Amino acid sequence: MKEIKTQQENSNSRFVTAEEVAEIWGISLSTAYRMIRSLNKELEAKGFLTIAGKVSRRYFEEKVCL
């Protein structure tokens, strides 16, 4: 049976998902994916490996001033 993660469990993960970005900013899911894609391109330019649809929580919080 699939468990639903609580907000606290999500904040402990290393990556932010599009669903979390959409919820934090109050934007659509497609816009959240676009934002993540942009952040991942920045990370790739710096030589980091990225995961589609997710972005490093630390980098996300640094870039959006959370």
C-alpha positions as CSV (number, residue, x, y, z in Angstrom):
1,M,0.0,0.0,0.0
2,K,1.4,3.4,-1.0
3,E,2.1,5.8,1.9
4,I,1.6,9.5,1.7
5,K,4.5,11.5,2.9
6,T,3.9,14.3,5.4
7,Q,5.3,17.8,4.9
8,Q,8.0,17.0,7.5
9,E,9.1,13.8,5.8
10,N,9.3,15.7,2.5
11,S,11.4,18.4,3.9
12,N,14.0,15.8,5.0
13,S,14.5,14.5,1.5
14,R,17.4,15.8,-0.5
15,F,15.3,16.8,-3.5
16,V,12.3,19.0,-4.1
17,T,9.6,17.6,-6.5
18,A,7.5,19.6,-8.9
19,E,4.5,18.9,-6.7
20,E,6.3,20.6,-3.7
21,V,7.4,23.5,-5.9
22,A,3.8,24.0,-7.1
23,E,2.5,23.9,-3.6
24,I,5.1,26.3,-2.2
25,W,4.7,28.9,-4.9
26,G,1.0,28.4,-5.6
27,I,1.7,27.7,-9.3
28,S,0.6,25.1,-11.8
29,L,2.4,21.8,-12.0
30,S,3.6,22.5,-15.5
31,T,5.1,25.8,-14.4
32,A,6.8,24.0,-11.5
33,Y,8.3,21.5,-13.9
34,R,9.5,24.4,-16.1
35,M,11.1,26.0,-13.0
36,I,12.9,22.8,-12.1
37,R,14.1,22.3,-15.6
38,S,15.6,25.8,-15.5
39,L,17.3,25.1,-12.2
40,N,18.6,21.8,-13.4
41,K,20.1,23.4,-16.5
42,E,22.0,25.8,-14.2
43,L,23.3,22.8,-12.2
44,E,24.3,20.9,-15.3
45,A,26.3,24.0,-16.5
46,K,28.2,23.8,-13.3
47,G,29.0,20.1,-13.9
48,F,26.4,18.5,-11.6
49,L,24.3,15.5,-12.4
50,T,20.6,16.1,-12.2
51,I,17.4,14.1,-12.0
52,A,14.5,15.1,-14.3
53,G,11.5,16.4,-12.3
54,K,13.5,17.0,-9.1
55,V,16.0,19.5,-8.0
56,S,18.4,19.7,-5.0
57,R,16.5,21.0,-2.0
58,R,19.6,23.1,-0.9
59,Y,20.0,24.6,-4.4
60,F,16.3,25.3,-4.7
61,E,16.1,27.1,-1.3
62,E,19.3,29.1,-2.1
63,K,17.9,30.3,-5.4
64,V,14.4,31.2,-4.3
65,C,15.5,32.6,-0.9
66,L,13.6,30.3,1.4
